[in-house]
């Protein structure tokens, strides 16, 4: 991944470009953990009506967009070098995986809000879905690193477990 190495010392060089793999993996992990943590926090306050779940879906999407904006802005500031006119917009656009990763959970919440399924107990399927996403990202990353299938599965399970620990810690802290 030559395109995701640190910025060069040449002050005239363009800013660091984040590789697609790096962006997808970072955004996917961040989004899955964010979605699970948000559902846990929102569910803690008793939003189990369809109207409440639609509100939760909108709130999760707004939170993901704000997180993507903050992360993209942080990259832009951290990579202080001469920028071209539209680099800030490109940097923000590169945060799409974070927003995309929360969309399955938004769909689960919105579906309950539209009476497609019960509004109560959605934190469990949302949590399971996001843990499965973390497992999948860990598995894919391990395979990209030329790990064997058994090792890749173990690494995916380890990544899913770490994600579960982070989500539970977030829920306990809040």
N, C-alpha and C positions, 0 to 999 in steps of 0.2 A: 504494500500500500504506500507507494511513494508519494501519493498526493495527500497523505494524512500525517506527514512528518512535520516536525516543528518548523516554524518560520525561519528563513535564512537570516544571516546577519547583515546582508546587503539591504541598506535602507531603501533602495529603489525597487526592491523586489515586491511583487504583489503579496497580499496577506495570505496567511495559511488557508488552504482549502481543505475542508473536512471531507474525507472520503465517504462515499455512499454507504459502504458497510459500517463504518464507524457511526455515522449519523443514524442509520436504521437501528443498529444495536443499542446505541445510547438512548435514542428516542423511544424504542420499544420497551426497554427495561424501565426507564423513567416513567413512561406513560402507564405501563401495567401497574407499577407500584403506586403511582399517583391515583389511578382509578380505584384500586382496592382500598387505599387509605381514605379516599374521599367517600366511597360508599360506606365504609365502616363508620366514619365520622357522621355522615348525614343520617345513617340508619339509627345511630345511637340516640338521636333526638326524636325518634318515633314517627318518621315520615313513612307511613305504610299505606297511604291512600293513593289512588291513581293521580290525583292532582299533585300530591306531594312528590310522587315519583317523576312526574313530568318536570316539576321544578328542579328536582335533583339532577335530572338529565341535563337540563339547561345549565345548571350551576357547574356541573362537572365539565361540560364543554367550554364554558367561559374560563374556568380555572385552567384547563389545558391550554387554551389560547394565551392566557396571561403568562403561564409558565414558559411556553414556547417563546413568547415575546421577550420575557426576562432573560431566558437562556441565550437567545440569539443576540440580544443587546449586550450581554456580558461577554460573549465571544467577540463582538465588534470592538468593545472597549479594551478587552484584554490583548487584542492583537493590534495594538496601536502601531500602525505603520501608515505610510501614505496610502490612502484609499481612493479608489475611483468613485465616480459619482453615485453609482447604484449598488455599491458593495454592501451597504447596510441592508438594502432590500433583499439581496442575494443571501446574506447571512441569516436573515429572518426566515426566508423561504426554506432554507436548509433544515429548519426545525419541524418540518411536516411529519416526520415519523413519530414524534411525541404526541401530536394531536391525533394522528391515525391510530395509535395504540390505545387511546381511550375510547374510540368509537364503538367497539363491541360492548363495552360497559354502558355507554350512552344508549345504545340500542336496547340493552336489557332493561334499563330504567324507563326509557321512553315507551317500550312495548308494554310494560306494566301500566304506565300512564294512559295508554290507549286501550286498555282492557284486553290485551292479547294473552296475558297470563296474570296470575295473582300478584298483587303489589307487596304482599307480606313475604318476608324471608328471602328477598333478592340478594342480600349481601353474600349468601352462601354460593349461589351459582356464579355471581360476579367474581367472588374471590377465587373459586375453582377455575373459571375461565382465565383470569389473569395469571394464576399460578401455571396453568397450561401454556400460556404465552411465554412466560419466563423459561419454562422447561424447553419449549421449542427454540427460543433464541439461544439458550445454552447449548442445545444439541447442534444447531446450525453452526454456531461459532466453533464448537469443537471439531466438527467435520471440516470446516474451512481451514482449520489448523492441522489437517491430516491426521486426526485421531481416529482410532478404530471405532467401529460402531459400539462395542460394549463400553469402551472408555467414554465415548461421546454421550451415551445414554446416562452413564454415571455422572458426568459433568453437568448434563442438563438437569438431572435430579438434584445435584448439589446447588445449582443456580436457583432452581425452584424453591428449594429449602431456604436458601439465604433470602430470597424474595419474601417468602412467607414470614420469616423472622422479622424482616424490616417492617412489613405490613402490620404484624401483630404488635411490634414495639411501638409503631406510630399510633395504633388504636389505643394501646394501654397508656401512652403518654398523654393523649388528648382526652 
